[in-house]
Amino acid sequence: MAKKVTPKVKMVKITQVKSAIGYSKVHKGTIRALGIHRMHETVEHPDTPTLRGMLRKVNNLIVIEEQV
């Protein structure tokens, strides 16, 4: 049987660099949904259109690093 070749999934590193205190509940909820619990914490997620929309919502609170 032939092996299935799975394409490499691009990953995105997300780090929170600014506090969400003083921002709306939507921003705080988006940070939580990304899996970030504290300042300067870094999480990795696969690069998807849904994730990009979430990152656009809180782009002033985070730093995004794309990985190959």
C-alpha positions as CSV (number, residue, x, y, z in Angstrom):
1,M,0.0,0.0,0.0
2,A,1.3,3.5,-0.9
3,K,2.2,5.9,1.9
4,K,0.1,9.0,2.3
5,V,2.1,12.1,2.1
6,T,0.8,14.7,4.5
7,P,1.7,18.3,3.7
8,K,3.7,20.2,6.4
9,V,1.5,22.4,8.5
10,K,2.7,25.9,9.0
11,M,2.9,26.8,12.7
12,V,2.6,30.2,14.3
13,K,4.2,31.2,17.6
14,I,2.1,33.7,19.6
15,T,3.5,35.6,22.6
16,Q,1.5,38.0,24.7
17,V,3.6,41.2,25.3
18,K,0.9,43.6,26.6
19,S,-1.7,43.1,29.3
20,A,-5.3,42.8,28.4
21,I,-6.3,44.8,31.5
22,G,-8.4,47.8,30.3
23,Y,-9.5,46.1,27.1
24,S,-12.9,44.7,26.3
25,K,-14.2,41.3,27.3
26,V,-14.0,40.3,23.7
27,H,-10.2,40.9,23.7
28,K,-9.7,39.1,27.0
29,G,-11.8,36.1,25.7
30,T,-9.8,35.9,22.5
31,I,-6.5,35.8,24.5
32,R,-7.9,33.0,26.6
33,A,-9.2,31.1,23.6
34,L,-5.7,31.2,22.1
35,G,-4.5,29.4,25.3
36,I,-2.5,32.3,26.7
37,H,-2.8,32.6,30.5
38,R,-0.1,35.1,31.5
39,M,2.3,37.7,30.1
40,H,5.2,36.6,28.0
41,E,3.8,33.1,27.6
42,T,4.3,31.6,24.2
43,V,1.9,29.1,22.5
44,E,2.0,27.4,19.1
45,H,-1.0,26.8,16.8
46,P,-1.4,25.7,13.2
47,D,-1.8,28.5,10.8
48,T,-5.5,28.6,9.8
49,P,-7.9,31.3,8.6
50,T,-9.8,31.1,11.8
51,L,-6.7,31.6,13.9
52,R,-5.6,34.6,11.7
53,G,-9.0,36.2,12.4
54,M,-8.4,35.8,16.2
55,L,-4.9,37.2,15.9
56,R,-6.1,40.2,13.9
57,K,-8.6,41.0,16.8
58,V,-5.8,41.2,19.4
59,N,-2.8,42.2,17.3
60,N,-1.9,45.1,19.6
61,L,-1.4,42.7,22.6
62,I,0.6,40.0,20.9
63,V,3.7,39.2,18.8
64,I,3.4,36.7,16.0
65,E,6.3,34.6,14.7
66,E,5.7,32.4,11.6
67,Q,7.6,29.1,11.5
68,V,8.4,27.2,8.4
